[in-house]
Amino acid sequence: MNVFFFGMGYSSLASARALRQMIDPAMPIAGTTRSGDAGDTGFKFHSFDGAHLGPTLEPDLLAATHVVQSIPPDERGDAVLNLYKPTLDRAPNLEWLCYYSTVGVYGDFGGAWIDETATTNPINTRSRFRVEVENQWRDYAASRGVPLLILRIAGIYGPGRSTFDKLRDGTARRIVKPGQVFNRIHVEDIGRITALAAESRLAGIFNLADNEPAPPQDLVTHAAGLMGVAPPPETPFETAEMSAMARSFYSDNKRVSNRAIRHALGIELLYPTYREGLAAIKETTP
């Protein structure tokens, strides 16, 4: 395996680490960041701003057997298909494609349980872009004759990006909207599942979410208890001061099933609920 990541951010770095830890410690792995630098991670990085061709990345992309695309789309569409489709067409050993999407593509189901058979009815513009780009990647993979995995990912958390960090910096809030729930997924589960799926060249559309969708204020209360601090006061959603983007997240209310991906890979999550995930972060965070 020779793996290339478009958008070597939080989730992609976790996946790159999992690939080397679980499959091959010498696996060639390259990826992109806006600056071409992501610190001393042991991976090879190229600059790519999503609007212009990167000056150095083409040889590593041509050498890739597995390509993961995690850069979100915008009004221009998908940066990779816009700029690197000809290169992907020429990649002689390409065996597998993966696209990181979002559970936001489903829209609102009033708190009901859904799985991958649910219709997509995105409410916000960001998620509408995602649906369009999912379809573009499906068309491309079919034309190329390469298996494609689309992972629809829930809210991502992990070390350095958890409720603990918000409690420490004073930005944690307990905003209460009765009946509202969200799924989440620990970044290490994203990494592990991506690695296993890449090894088996899993194809299809799968949700990647935890087992227990929960009200957001419950996480804040639980994390505060683990830290031994008082949680912030509850704030009704109707009167909470929020950005338009933050408020838009509350327009989607659903419980997302992860049964299909667990069955396909024959696994259980490392962190099936926020409780296990937060406990693991607490153990490794001063």
N, C-alpha and C positions, 0 to 999 in steps of 0.2 A: 504494500500500500504506500502511496505517495499522495499526501493530502494537502489541499489548498483551501484556505478560508478567506472568503471575502468579508471583511469586517471582523478583525481579531479583537473583539471586545470581551466583555465579562463572560458571556456564555461560550463564545468560541475558544477562549483561552482555557476554560474548564474542560471543553471537549478535546482540545489538543493535548492537554495534560493526561486526560483519561486514555486517549489513544496510545500514548507512549507507555503509560503505567500498566495498561491492561493487555496490550497486544504486542508492541515492539518498541523497546526503549530507544532504538536507533532509527525509528521511522522518520523519513523526510517529511517535514511539515513546514509550510510557508503560509503567509497570510498578508493581509493589508491593514494598515492604519492610515489615518489622514497624514501623519507625519512620517510614516515609515519606521517609527521607533515605538516599541512598547516595553522598554526596559530589558533587563537581563533575564529573559525567560527561556532561553535555549532554542527559540524558534527563529526562523528567518522572516524578516518583515520587508514589505514594499510599500511605498507611499501610493495612495489612491484616494482622491477627494470625491469620487462619485460623479464628477462632471467632466473630467479629462482623463485620457489614457495615462496610466502610471508609466513612468519611464523605464522601470526595471523588471516588472513582474511577469512579462510574457513567457520567458523561458521556463519559469517554475510552473506557471499555469499549463503550458503545453506538456510538461512532464507529469502532471497530476493524473492519478487514477480515480481519486475521490475529490469532489468539490462541494464545499458547504458555503451557502450564501446566507449571510445574516444581516446585510445592510438593508435597513427599511426603505421602502419606496417613498417617493414624493410625487408632486404633480408632473414630473418628467417621466415617471415610470420606474422601472427597475434599472439601476445603474449598471449592473453586470450584463444583462441582456442588451441594453442600449449600446454598450461600448465593447464588450468582450465576446459577443456571440461568434464573430468570425474566428476568434482564437479558440474558443471551445469547439467549434466545428473541426478545427485542425488538430485537436489534442488526440493523438493516436491511441492512447491507452485508457481513455476515459471509461470507467466502469460504473460510476454511481454519482448521483447528484442529490443534494439535500438542501431544502429551503426552510429557514426558520420563519414561520408565520406566527399568528396570534389567535387566541380564542376569541378575540374581539370580532372576528369575521362572522360569528354567529348572531351577534346582536342580542336583543333582550328576549328572554323566555320567562320572565316573571318569577324567577327563582326555581323553575322546574329543572329536573335532570335532563341532560342531553348527551348524545354521543355523536360520532362522526356522520351518522345518517341525518342529522338535523340540517335544515336548510340554512344557507348563509343569508343573513339580512343585516348587514352592518349598519350601525347608526351614524358613526362619525366618519369623517373624510379619511382619516388614517386607515381605518379598517376597510373602507371601500377600495382604497389603493391596494391593500393586501389581497383582496379577492381577485382583483384584476391581474395582479402579478402572479398569484398562484396559478391561474389559468394559463398565463403566458409560459410559465415554467413547465406545466403539464404538456402543453403543445410542443414546446421545444424538446423535452425529454422523449416524447413519442416520435418526433421527427428524427431524433438522433439515435433512437433505439437503445436508450440508456435508462435503467431504473431510477425513479425519482421518489425520494421520501419528503413529504411535507409534514413538518411538526408544527402543530398549532399549540403554542406555548402560553401558559397562564402567567400570572404575575411572578417575576423572578426575584428571588432573595438569596442571601448567602452571606458569608463573611465580608464585612465592609459595606454591605447593602442590606441591612435588616432593621427591624424596629429598634433594636438596641442602639444603633447609630443615631436614629432620630430622637430617642430618649436622651442620649448623651448631649446632643447639640441643641436640644430644646425645641425641635420642630415636630415632635410626635403629637398627634391630635386624635382624640376619640370622637370622630364624627359619626353620629348615629342616624341612620335611615332605616326605619323598621322594615324587617324582611330582607334587607340587602345582604348578599353574601358574595364572596370572591373565592376562586381557587388560586392557589399559588404553586410554585415548584422551586425546590432548592437547586441551586446552580450545579451542585455535584450530581444530581439526578439527570440534569440536562447533559452533562459531560458523559456520564456512564452510558446513558441510553444512546447518545449519538455514536459513541465508540462501538457499542454492540451492534447497532444498526448498520454502521459502515462496514464492519467486518462481515456481516451476513448479506450486505447489499439489500436491505429491506426496502420495499417500495410500497407506496400508498400514502394515504392521509391519516394521521394519527394525532389525537390530543395528548398533550404532555402537561398534566396537572396533578395535584395531590389528591389524596383520597377523601379529604374533608373540607369542602368549601365552608367558609366561616365568615361571620360579620367582622369587618376590619377592626372595630373597637375591641373585640375579644383578644386579638393579637397584642394590642397595646397593653391591655390589662395583664395578660399572661407574661409578656416580656418585662413589664415593670415589676411584677412579683418575683421573677427570676433575678432581677437586679437588686431587689430589696428597696425599691423607691416607690413613691406614690405615683399612680398614673395621673395623667392630665385629666381635667374635668371633661365630662361629656358635653358635646355641642350638637344641637339638632342640625340635621342636614339643611333644612330650610333657611336657617339663619347663619350658617357657616360661611365665612369669607374664604372663597376658593377661586383659583384661576379657572378659566373656561375649560382648559384641558383636564384639570383635576376633577371638575364637576362632571365632565363628559364620561368619566369612568363609571360613575354611579348610574348612568343611563342603561348599562348592561347588567342584568341580574339573572344569573343562571348557575346551575350546578353541573360541572363538566366531568363526565366520566372518563377515566383513564384505562378502563378495562381492556380496550383493544390493544394498546401498546404493551401492556403487561403480558397479555396472552401471546402476542406475536413474538415477543422475546423470551417468554418463559421466566419472568422475573417479578419481584416486588420492588417497590421504591426503597431507596435507602432511608428516605425521610417521608413516610407516608402522610404525616400531618405536620402542621406548623409547630406542634409541641416538640416532636423529635428534632425537627430542623433547628428551632431556636435553642434547644438544650445542647445540641452539638456545637453551635456557634458560641454559646456561652462558655463551654469547656475550653475553647481555643482562643478566646478573646479576653485580654486582661480586664 
